[in-house]
Each structure stands twice: as C-alpha cells, then as structure tokens.
C-alpha cells in the first residue's frame, strides 16, 4: 500500500488525541529515516539507538505542538539534532543529569492492556524458540522484552528498574516488539517453504 501524506497527516492528528495505533504507525514509518540520519552523524549504533528512542519519546510527548506547515520528518530530525547536542553536552560535563519527575509524569499513556499484533506473534512462540529469537536483539531491547514478558513488569516498574524515563521505555518496547515480531515472521516463512 502506498503511504501518502494524507495518511501520515491523519495519523498525526490521531496521535495528537492520544491514539496509540497512530503513535505506532508514526514510529514505524519514520524510525529508519531518523535512525539513518543520526547514524551518519554519530557513527555509533548504540548512541544512535538512544538518540532515536529519545527523539520519538520527546516528539510524542510534544506532538500537540507540531506545526503541520513543516514536514513531520523535518520536525523529528530537528528534535533528534537537539537530543544529540544534549547528549554531547552531557558527555562533556560527564555529570549524570536526573530527569525531573514532571518530565516523567507527562509521558504519553500507552494503553498497557490491549495486545498488539506483535504481542500475539510473540506469545504464540514456544519458550526455547522465543529465547533464541530474543538473543538476536540488541542487549537494550533484550532487557525490556525480558522485564515485560518474563518478569511481567508494568511500564512504570521498568522505568524505575532501568532508571529511564517512562517515554523511553515505551518507545524501546514498541521497537523491540516490532523487531522481534519481524525475526519470528521471517523464521516462520522459512519453515513453511
């Protein structure tokens, strides 16, 4: 299906009202562009992952301030550049800066209950098979999947355990589920051939 600017605008409008499906659509649609842009700048996959996660967390938190006169991807890349500058400043000062509770409280509310397509694909796997798939993810993604599915932690508990803002946890988990579902789907296709 060809995704045109009208579909993107509809999803942005829905996301402004807190629609989780729209958030996920925007995350999936723009992830590679933001990630690719930042990877060229940082030349470091771990930093790029962190920057991209934080970019989407900030964007979803402030989506009501998005001005449709500008491209959504341009807006995301501007946020990404600012996140990158902040990261460089923090590395320079090498002081650990705590994120205030108000930042954390304003995190967008991802519906914690409704299983997504990715959830269903993941839960259909047998345990040993699932663990071998999880091992293919980057450590940061393995960790959130582990906490969510095996320790059955809430987003809030995960945020406290990993000492990361709630928004970042939610984005990381959305991303991890998508990557895991892709690995599983590829394997299933190979089996059925």
N, C-alpha and C positions, 0 to 999 in steps of 0.2 A: 504494500500500500504506500502510495506517495504521500509523504507528510508535508503539507503546505503550511504557509504562515498563518492561515486561518485556524488550523487545528492547534498550532502552537499557542496562538492568542487565546483560544477557548480554554486551553489547559492552564494558561497563566491566570486568566480570570477565575477559573475554578479553584486554583491553588490559593488565590487571594482570599477565598471564603473558607480555606482550611481543608479542601478536598484532597485526601491522601493519594488517591489514584492519580490525580493531576500532578502532585509532587513527584511521584514515582516516575511518571511519564517524562517530566522535565529532566529529572535526574538521569534517566537512561538516555534520553535524546541528546543532552548537552555534555554528558560526562566526558566522552572521548575528546571532544573539542577543547574543553578546559584543561583536561589532563595533558593532551598533546602539546598545547601552548606552554604550559608550565614546565613540562619535561625538557623542552628546548631551553628554557631559561635556567632551570636548576641543574639539569643533567644528573639528577639523583631521584631514583624511583620512590624511595621512602618519603623524602621531603615532598615530592610531587603528590603522592597519595594523601599526605597530611594536609597539604595546601588545598587540594581539590575537595576533600571532605569538608574542611572548614569553610571553603567558599560556598558550597551548597547549603551548609548549615546557616551561614550568615544570610545568604540570599533568601532562603525560605523563611527566615525569621523576619526579614525586612521586605518581603515580596510586595506588601501593600504600598511601599514607597517607589516601586518600579514605574518608570515613565515609559509608556509604550511608543513614544516618539523615537526611542533608541532601540536598537536590536537587543533582544534578550541575551544573546551570546556576548555582545559587547559589554553589557551590564555585568554579566558573570565574570568576564575576563578582567574588567576593572576591579571587581571585588577580589579576584584571585591575585592581581598585582599588589593590592593593598595588604592582603594576607601575607604574601611573600615578603614585602617590605617589613611588616611587623615581625615576621619570623627572623629575618636577618638582624633586626634591631635587638630582638631577644637574645639571639646567639651572641651578638657583640657584647651586650651587657651581662650575658650569661647568668642573669638572675632569674629565678623562677617566679613568673608573674601569675598570681592567682586570678582566676576568672571569678568575677563577683557573682553572688547568688542571684542578683536581679537579671544578669545575662542568662543564667541557667534557667531561671523561672520563666523567662519569656520564650523558651524553646517551644517550637510548634508541637502541637499534640498529635502524635501519630497514634491512630487507633491501635491499641495494644492487643485487641482480641481477634479481629477478623483474619482468618488465614488467607494469605495471598496464593496465587498460582505457584509461586516459588516455594512457599511453605508446604503446599500439598506435594510437590515433586520431591522435596527434601524428606518429608515424613514417610513417603512410600518406600524409601530405601531400607534394606536391612542394615543393621548396625555396623558390621565389619566393613561392608561395602561403603557405607556413608563415611566412616572414619578414613578410609583410603582416599575418598574424594576430597574430604576436608583438608587432608595433608598437602594437597596441591595448591591450596590458597596461601597467600602471604600470611606470615605469623599474626599480624594485626587482625586480619579477617578470621583466621582460625580461632583466635581468642574470643571474639564477640559471638561467633557461632557456638563455641563451646559453652560460654556462660548462658546464652539464651536457650539453647536446646537441651543441653545435658545437665546444667545446673538450674534450669528454669527460672532464671533471674528476670526481674522486671527491668525496664529501661533505666529507671531511677537507681536500682541496686547496681546495675552495670556501670552507670555513670560514677557512682561512689567508689566502687571497687577499682575501676580503671583510672579514677581521678581525672575524668574528662568531662567536658560539658555534655549535657543531655543531647543537644542537637547533633554533635559529632558522633555520638553512639548510634543515634537513629540512622544517620546517613551511612555510617560504616556498616551497620547491619543490613540496610537495604542493598548496599553494594555487594556485601558478602553473600547474601541470599541469591542475588542475581547471578554472580559468578559461579556459585555452587550449583545452581539450577542448570546453568549452561554446561558445566562439566558433566553433570548427570545425564542431561539430554543427549549430549554427544556420545556418551558411552552406550546409552540405550539404543541409539541409531546404529552404532557399530554392531551391537549384539543381534539386532533384528535382521541384519544383512546376511 
